Amino acid sequence: MTSKRRLFGTDGIRGKANTDPMTAGLGLRLGQAAGLWFTRGAHRHRVVIGKDTRLSGYMIEPALTAGFVGAGMDVVLVGPLPTPAIALLTRSLRADLGVMISASHNAYEDNGIKLFGPDGCKLSDETEIAIEALMDSDLSPQLAAPAKLGRASRLEDAPGRYIEVTKASFPRGLRLDGLKIVVDCANGAAYRVAPTVLWELGAEVIAVGVAPDGFNINRGCGSTVPQFLCGEVTRTGAHLGLALDGDADRLIVADERGAIIDGDQILALIAHSWNRAGRLAGGGVAATVMSNLGFERFLGGQGIALHRTQVGDRYVMECMRERGLNVGGEQSGHVILTDYATTGDGLLAALQLLAVLVEDGRPASQVLRLFEPLPQVLKNVRYSGPSPLNAPSVQRAIAAAEATLAASGRLLIRRSGTEPLVRVMAEGEDAAVVLRVVDDLCAEIAAAAAVA
């Protein structure tokens, strides 16, 4: 078995649709290998497959289905639903495996495949390595005999099941009556369920990004383009806005003035609220190295510990399990609340935030921003060939940047897990110094990449 993942990144397998590796052939092979790996025992084995609204989902879904059926697994197809709904249904249906076909916040040209174990959690690195090793082997002797092939069926009430579970997370006795809410579904997987949940809880809902055509997912809308949400909130006079991404596992919020509330602020609000109510488990919150230093200082002032992890909500979840935490997430808007879900869920996080807002009664701008973030700059440098981070000139520039920031800030440099990018992030007390540090580093990295 190999010791390093080749196909799987920080959030499943991802790539340009119909181009290696994101092809129908890969879907077939992955379905066969994952099906065989999760076939344990004499029971009828089952896999749940969901997707977002990308055109290429029509190619990948039947390829995966064929692979799982060939491995002897029954396939339950649920169509476009949020990633957290697939994790939920995997557990609810006692399935052996869950699959979400999505490239999350990426444009329609890309697609991806995320796998969930029977516990509804993303797979460990070790399991992904084992599945890759199976994919590289001769699977034909292990595939199902003709009489043992699986069957595929469609679960028509899957959206309703997710809607009811999500609504049940909202405190009994509270309603959203009187609130005008813009919800931007990014023309993605939540385009039906998110407006329905908010409307059934009593809100006046202005739904945008709810006309998917296979091409417009995340295009000019959603959590990665929050300016669109902000404009809609101020244009319509809404009390606040909620922006999801293509698979609805992340959330960004806009207050009534059109100011952005990011994942750090959302986590701070939920952690503070739950801590006061005696609901915060483990005395802390898990978040990645990208979370703002102002967030960490705010939590510390409340007696709440911040446990930092590497980037990726799967690593946040692992930390939460190890430390017995029930709140964790990422600055990008992934929020994991293990009282209700096993993965990031933008709609669940929104309901917890709305509960605080309803109980408080003040405008969103006075309730949702609990700390002032330190100036933080993040820029990306694209490269081809070997990583430029090993170049001596880049190493010297990194050392100089760390010395400049010293004890008043942080520097984080990492390679993307899904694209050929180097991400450079710095934060500190002085915005001008932070910007200069990032620009100088990016220039050195780009120069090294050009001669590599």
C-alpha positions as CSV (number, residue, x, y, z in Angstrom):
1,M,0.0,0.0,0.0
2,T,1.3,3.5,-0.8
3,S,1.9,5.9,2.1
4,K,0.7,9.0,0.3
5,R,-2.6,10.0,-1.3
6,R,-2.4,10.5,-5.0
7,L,-6.0,11.3,-6.0
8,F,-7.6,12.5,-2.7
9,G,-6.9,16.1,-1.6
10,T,-8.0,17.9,1.5
11,D,-11.7,17.6,0.5
12,G,-12.0,14.5,-1.7
13,I,-11.1,14.2,-5.3
14,R,-11.4,17.3,-7.5
15,G,-10.5,18.4,-11.0
16,K,-11.7,19.7,-14.3
17,A,-14.7,17.7,-15.5
18,N,-14.1,15.1,-18.2
19,T,-10.4,15.6,-17.8
20,D,-8.0,13.3,-15.9
21,P,-8.6,12.6,-13.1
22,M,-12.3,13.7,-13.0
23,T,-13.6,11.4,-15.7
24,A,-16.3,8.8,-15.9
25,G,-13.6,6.1,-15.9
26,L,-12.4,7.3,-12.5
27,G,-16.0,7.4,-11.2
28,L,-16.5,3.7,-12.2
29,R,-13.1,2.7,-10.7
30,L,-13.7,4.6,-7.5
31,G,-17.2,3.1,-7.1
32,Q,-15.8,-0.4,-7.5
33,A,-12.9,0.1,-5.1
34,A,-14.8,2.0,-2.4
35,G,-17.7,-0.5,-2.7
36,L,-15.4,-3.4,-2.2
37,W,-13.6,-1.7,0.7
38,F,-16.8,-1.0,2.6
39,T,-18.4,-4.4,1.9
40,R,-18.1,-6.0,5.3
41,G,-20.5,-8.7,6.6
42,A,-23.4,-10.6,5.0
43,H,-26.0,-7.8,4.9
44,R,-27.1,-6.0,1.8
45,H,-24.7,-3.1,1.4
46,R,-26.0,0.3,0.5
47,V,-24.5,3.6,-0.7
48,V,-26.2,7.0,-0.8
49,I,-25.2,9.3,-3.7
50,G,-26.0,13.0,-3.9
51,K,-24.8,15.8,-6.1
52,D,-24.9,19.6,-6.7
53,T,-26.2,21.2,-9.9
54,R,-23.2,21.0,-12.2
55,L,-23.7,19.7,-15.7
56,S,-20.9,17.1,-15.2
57,G,-22.9,15.5,-12.4
58,Y,-24.9,13.7,-15.1
59,M,-21.7,12.0,-16.2
60,I,-20.1,11.2,-12.8
61,E,-23.3,10.0,-11.0
62,P,-24.0,7.1,-13.4
63,A,-20.3,6.1,-13.5
64,L,-20.2,5.9,-9.7
65,T,-23.5,4.0,-9.7
66,A,-22.2,1.4,-12.2
67,G,-19.1,0.9,-10.1
68,F,-21.0,0.4,-6.8
69,V,-23.6,-1.9,-8.5
70,G,-20.7,-3.9,-9.9
71,A,-19.2,-4.2,-6.4
72,G,-22.5,-5.6,-5.2
73,M,-23.8,-2.5,-3.4
74,D,-27.4,-1.1,-3.7
75,V,-27.3,2.6,-4.7
76,V,-29.8,5.2,-3.3
77,L,-29.8,8.3,-5.5
78,V,-31.1,11.5,-3.9
79,G,-30.3,14.1,-6.6
80,P,-29.2,17.7,-5.8
81,L,-28.9,18.1,-2.0
82,P,-26.4,19.8,0.3
83,T,-23.3,17.9,1.3
84,P,-24.4,17.7,5.0
85,A,-27.7,16.1,3.8
86,I,-25.7,13.2,2.3
87,A,-23.8,12.7,5.6
88,L,-27.2,12.8,7.4
89,L,-28.9,10.3,5.1
90,T,-25.9,8.0,5.2
91,R,-26.5,7.5,8.9
92,S,-30.3,7.7,8.8
93,L,-30.5,5.0,6.1
94,R,-27.9,2.8,7.9
95,A,-25.8,3.0,4.7
96,D,-22.3,1.7,4.5
97,L,-21.1,4.7,2.5
98,G,-22.1,8.2,1.4
99,V,-21.0,10.0,-1.7
100,M,-21.3,13.7,-2.6
101,I,-20.6,14.8,-6.2
102,S,-19.5,18.4,-5.9
103,A,-16.6,20.8,-6.3
104,S,-18.0,23.0,-3.5
105,H,-17.3,26.6,-4.3
106,N,-15.5,26.0,-7.6
107,A,-16.9,27.0,-11.0
108,Y,-19.1,24.6,-13.0
109,E,-16.1,23.4,-15.1
110,D,-14.8,21.5,-12.1
111,N,-16.3,18.7,-10.1
112,G,-15.3,16.5,-7.2
113,I,-16.2,13.4,-5.2
114,K,-16.4,13.4,-1.4
115,L,-16.9,10.2,0.5
116,F,-18.5,9.6,3.9
117,G,-18.2,6.5,6.1
118,P,-21.2,4.9,7.8
119,D,-20.8,7.3,10.7
120,G,-21.4,10.2,8.3
121,C,-17.9,11.5,8.7
122,K,-15.3,12.1,6.0
123,L,-12.8,9.3,5.5
124,S,-9.5,9.2,7.2
125,D,-6.2,9.6,5.2
126,E,-5.5,5.9,5.8
127,T,-8.9,4.8,4.3
128,E,-8.4,7.0,1.3
129,I,-4.9,5.6,0.8
130,A,-6.4,2.0,1.0
131,I,-9.1,2.9,-1.6
132,E,-6.5,4.3,-3.9
133,A,-4.4,1.2,-3.6
134,L,-7.5,-0.9,-4.5
135,M,-8.1,1.3,-7.6
136,D,-4.6,0.6,-8.8
137,S,-5.0,-3.2,-8.4
138,D,-6.9,-5.8,-10.5
139,L,-10.4,-5.7,-9.2
140,S,-12.1,-8.1,-11.6
141,P,-11.7,-11.2,-9.4
142,Q,-13.4,-9.4,-6.5
143,L,-16.4,-7.9,-8.3
144,A,-19.9,-9.3,-7.7
145,A,-21.2,-12.3,-9.5
146,P,-24.2,-11.7,-11.8
147,A,-26.7,-12.8,-9.2
148,K,-25.0,-10.6,-6.5
149,L,-25.1,-7.3,-8.4
150,G,-26.6,-4.3,-6.6
151,R,-29.6,-2.3,-7.6
152,A,-30.2,1.5,-8.0
153,S,-33.2,3.4,-6.8
154,R,-34.2,7.0,-6.1
155,L,-35.3,8.3,-2.7
156,E,-38.0,10.8,-3.5
157,D,-38.5,12.2,0.0
158,A,-34.8,12.9,0.7
159,P,-35.2,16.7,0.6
160,G,-38.1,16.5,3.1
161,R,-36.0,14.4,5.5
162,Y,-33.2,16.9,5.5
163,I,-35.6,19.9,5.9
164,E,-37.3,18.3,9.0
165,V,-34.0,17.5,10.7
166,T,-32.6,20.9,10.0
167,K,-35.7,22.7,11.4
168,A,-35.6,20.6,14.5
169,S,-32.3,22.2,15.4
170,F,-34.0,25.6,15.8
171,P,-35.0,26.2,19.4
172,R,-38.6,25.3,20.2
173,G,-40.8,28.3,20.9
174,L,-38.8,30.6,18.6
175,R,-39.9,31.7,15.1
176,L,-38.5,33.9,12.4
177,D,-41.7,36.0,12.1
178,G,-40.9,39.6,11.1
179,L,-37.5,38.9,9.7
180,K,-36.8,39.6,6.1
181,I,-33.9,37.4,5.0
182,V,-32.1,37.2,1.7
183,V,-30.7,33.7,1.1
184,D,-28.2,33.2,-1.7
185,C,-28.1,29.6,-2.7
186,A,-25.3,30.0,-5.3
187,N,-27.4,28.2,-7.9
188,G,-26.2,25.1,-6.1
189,A,-27.4,22.1,-4.1
190,A,-29.5,24.0,-1.5
191,Y,-31.6,26.0,-4.1
192,R,-34.8,24.3,-2.9
193,V,-34.2,23.2,0.7
194,A,-32.7,26.4,2.2
195,P,-35.6,28.8,1.2
196,T,-38.1,26.2,2.3
197,V,-36.6,25.8,5.8
198,L,-36.5,29.6,6.4
199,W,-40.1,30.1,5.1
200,E,-41.5,27.3,7.2
201,L,-39.9,28.8,10.3
202,G,-41.8,32.1,9.5
203,A,-39.3,34.3,7.7
204,E,-40.0,36.5,4.8
205,V,-37.6,35.0,2.3
206,I,-35.9,36.7,-0.7
207,A,-34.3,33.8,-2.5
208,V,-31.6,34.4,-5.0
209,G,-29.2,32.0,-6.8
210,V,-32.0,29.5,-7.1
211,A,-32.2,29.0,-10.9
212,P,-29.4,26.5,-11.6
213,D,-28.8,25.6,-15.3
214,G,-25.8,23.4,-15.0
215,F,-23.4,26.2,-15.7
216,N,-24.1,29.0,-13.2
217,I,-23.2,27.4,-9.9
218,N,-21.2,29.9,-7.8
219,R,-21.1,32.3,-10.8
220,G,-21.2,35.8,-9.4
221,C,-23.1,34.7,-6.3
222,G,-22.7,32.5,-3.2
223,S,-20.4,32.6,-0.2
224,T,-17.3,33.2,-2.3
225,V,-18.8,36.4,-3.9
226,P,-20.4,37.9,-0.8
227,Q,-20.6,41.3,-2.4
228,F,-23.6,40.1,-4.4
229,L,-25.4,39.2,-1.1
230,C,-24.5,42.5,0.5
231,G,-26.0,44.4,-2.5
232,E,-29.2,42.4,-2.3
233,V,-29.6,43.0,1.4
234,T,-29.3,46.7,1.2
235,R,-31.4,46.9,-2.0
236,T,-34.3,45.0,-0.5
237,G,-34.0,46.5,3.0
238,A,-33.6,43.0,4.5
239,H,-32.6,42.4,8.1
240,L,-29.7,40.2,7.1
241,G,-28.5,37.9,4.3
242,L,-27.2,34.3,4.2
243,A,-24.9,33.1,1.5
244,L,-24.2,29.4,0.9
245,D,-21.7,27.8,-1.5
246,G,-22.3,25.3,-4.2
247,D,-22.8,22.3,-1.9
248,A,-24.1,24.4,1.1
249,D,-21.5,23.3,3.6
250,R,-20.3,26.8,4.3
251,L,-22.0,30.1,5.2
252,I,-21.2,33.8,5.0
253,V,-23.6,36.4,6.4
254,A,-24.3,40.0,5.6
255,D,-25.9,42.3,8.3
256,E,-28.6,44.9,7.5
257,R,-25.9,47.4,6.4
258,G,-24.3,45.0,4.0
259,A,-21.3,44.3,6.1
260,I,-19.8,40.8,5.8
261,I,-19.8,38.4,8.8
262,D,-17.3,35.7,8.1
263,G,-16.8,32.2,9.6
264,D,-14.7,33.4,12.5
265,Q,-17.5,35.8,13.6
266,I,-20.1,33.1,13.2
267,L,-18.1,30.6,15.3
268,A,-17.5,33.3,17.9
269,L,-21.2,34.0,18.1
270,I,-22.2,30.4,18.5
271,A,-19.4,29.5,20.9
272,H,-20.2,32.6,23.1
273,S,-23.9,31.8,23.1
274,W,-23.5,28.1,23.8
275,N,-20.9,28.8,26.5
276,R,-23.3,31.1,28.3
277,A,-26.0,28.5,28.1
278,G,-23.7,25.8,29.4
279,R,-23.8,23.9,26.1
280,L,-20.2,24.4,24.9
281,A,-18.5,21.0,25.2
282,G,-14.8,20.7,26.0
283,G,-14.3,24.3,27.0
284,G,-13.0,25.2,23.5
285,V,-13.5,25.6,19.8
286,A,-11.6,23.9,16.9
287,A,-10.6,26.1,14.0
288,T,-7.8,26.1,11.4
289,V,-4.6,28.1,11.2
290,M,-6.4,30.6,8.9
291,S,-8.6,31.9,11.7
292,N,-8.0,35.5,12.7
293,L,-5.8,36.3,15.7
294,G,-8.6,38.7,16.9
295,F,-10.9,35.6,17.1
296,E,-8.4,33.8,19.2
297,R,-8.1,36.8,21.6
298,F,-11.8,37.1,21.9
299,L,-12.3,33.5,22.8
300,G,-9.4,33.8,25.3
301,G,-11.2,36.7,27.0
302,Q,-14.3,34.5,27.4
303,G,-12.2,31.7,28.9
304,I,-12.7,29.6,25.8
305,A,-9.7,27.8,24.3
306,L,-8.9,27.8,20.5
307,H,-7.5,24.6,19.1
308,R,-5.9,25.2,15.7
309,T,-5.7,22.6,13.0
310,Q,-4.3,22.4,9.5
311,V,-6.7,23.6,6.8
312,G,-9.6,21.4,5.9
313,D,-12.8,20.7,7.8
314,R,-12.0,17.0,8.1
315,Y,-9.0,18.0,10.3
316,V,-11.2,20.3,12.3
317,M,-13.6,17.4,12.9
318,E,-10.8,15.1,13.9
319,C,-9.7,17.7,16.5
320,M,-13.2,18.0,17.8
321,R,-13.5,14.3,18.3
322,E,-10.1,14.0,20.1
323,R,-10.9,16.9,22.5
324,G,-14.7,16.3,22.9
325,L,-15.7,19.6,21.3
326,N,-19.0,20.4,19.7
327,V,-18.2,23.7,17.9
328,G,-15.6,24.0,15.2
329,G,-15.0,25.3,11.7
330,E,-13.1,27.6,9.3
331,Q,-12.9,31.3,8.5
332,S,-14.3,30.5,5.1
333,G,-17.7,29.6,6.6
334,H,-17.5,25.9,7.3
335,V,-19.2,25.5,10.7
336,I,-19.4,22.0,12.3
337,L,-21.9,21.6,15.2
338,T,-21.7,18.0,16.3
339,D,-24.8,18.3,18.4
340,Y,-26.6,18.1,15.0
341,A,-24.3,17.1,12.2
342,T,-21.0,15.3,11.4
343,T,-19.8,17.8,8.8
344,G,-20.0,21.5,7.9
345,D,-23.6,22.7,7.4
346,G,-24.3,26.2,6.3
347,L,-28.0,26.1,6.9
348,L,-27.7,24.6,10.4
349,A,-25.1,27.3,11.3
350,A,-27.5,30.0,10.0
351,L,-30.3,28.8,12.2
352,Q,-28.1,28.9,15.3
353,L,-27.1,32.4,14.4
354,L,-30.7,33.4,13.7
355,A,-31.8,32.0,17.1
356,V,-29.3,34.4,18.8
357,L,-30.6,37.3,16.7
358,V,-34.3,36.6,17.5
359,E,-33.6,36.2,21.2
360,D,-31.5,39.4,21.4
361,G,-33.9,41.6,19.3
362,R,-31.3,44.1,18.2
363,P,-30.2,44.7,14.6
364,A,-27.8,42.2,13.1
365,S,-25.0,44.8,13.0
366,Q,-25.1,45.1,16.8
367,V,-25.4,41.4,17.5
368,L,-23.3,39.4,15.0
369,R,-19.9,41.1,15.2
370,L,-18.3,40.2,18.6
371,F,-14.6,41.2,17.9
372,E,-12.6,43.4,15.7
373,P,-10.4,41.2,13.4
374,L,-6.7,42.1,13.0
375,P,-5.7,43.2,9.5
376,Q,-5.2,40.0,7.5
377,V,-4.1,39.6,3.9
378,L,-4.3,36.4,1.9
379,K,-3.0,36.1,-1.7
380,N,-2.3,33.2,-4.0
381,V,0.5,32.5,-6.4
382,R,-0.1,30.0,-9.1
383,Y,2.7,27.8,-10.3
384,S,3.5,24.9,-12.6
385,G,6.2,22.3,-12.0
386,P,7.8,21.7,-8.6
387,S,6.8,23.7,-5.6
388,P,8.7,27.1,-5.5
389,L,8.7,27.0,-1.7
390,N,12.0,25.1,-1.6
391,A,14.0,27.8,-3.4
392,P,16.7,29.4,-1.2
393,S,15.5,32.9,-2.2
394,V,12.0,32.0,-1.0
395,Q,13.3,30.5,2.3
396,R,15.2,33.7,3.0
397,A,12.2,35.9,2.2
398,I,10.1,33.8,4.6
399,A,12.6,34.2,7.4
400,A,12.7,38.0,6.8
401,A,8.9,38.2,6.8
402,E,8.7,36.3,10.1
403,A,11.2,38.6,11.7
404,T,9.2,41.7,10.5
405,L,5.9,40.4,12.0
406,A,7.7,39.1,15.2
407,A,5.4,38.7,18.1
408,S,2.7,41.1,16.9
409,G,1.3,38.9,14.1
410,R,1.3,35.6,12.2
411,L,2.6,34.3,8.9
412,L,1.2,31.3,7.2
413,I,2.4,29.8,3.9
414,R,1.0,26.6,2.5
415,R,0.3,24.8,-0.8
416,S,-3.3,24.4,-1.8
417,G,-4.6,20.8,-1.4
418,T,-6.8,21.1,-4.6
419,E,-5.0,23.5,-7.0
420,P,-1.3,24.3,-8.0
421,L,-1.3,27.4,-5.7
422,V,0.8,28.7,-2.9
423,R,-1.3,30.6,-0.4
424,V,0.4,33.4,1.5
425,M,-1.4,34.8,4.6
426,A,-0.2,37.3,7.1
427,E,-1.9,39.3,9.9
428,G,-0.7,41.8,12.4
429,E,-1.5,45.1,14.1
430,D,-0.3,47.3,11.2
431,A,-2.2,46.8,8.0
432,A,0.4,48.5,5.8
433,V,3.2,46.2,7.2
434,V,1.0,43.1,6.6
435,L,0.3,44.0,3.0
436,R,4.0,44.7,2.3
437,V,5.0,41.4,3.8
438,V,2.5,39.5,1.7
439,D,3.3,41.4,-1.5
440,D,7.1,40.9,-1.1
441,L,6.7,37.2,-0.4
442,C,4.4,36.7,-3.4
443,A,6.9,38.4,-5.6
444,E,9.7,36.1,-4.5
445,I,7.5,33.0,-4.9
446,A,6.4,34.0,-8.4
447,A,10.0,34.7,-9.4
448,A,11.2,31.3,-8.1
449,A,8.3,29.6,-9.9
450,A,9.2,31.3,-13.2
451,V,12.7,29.8,-13.2
452,A,11.8,26.4,-11.8
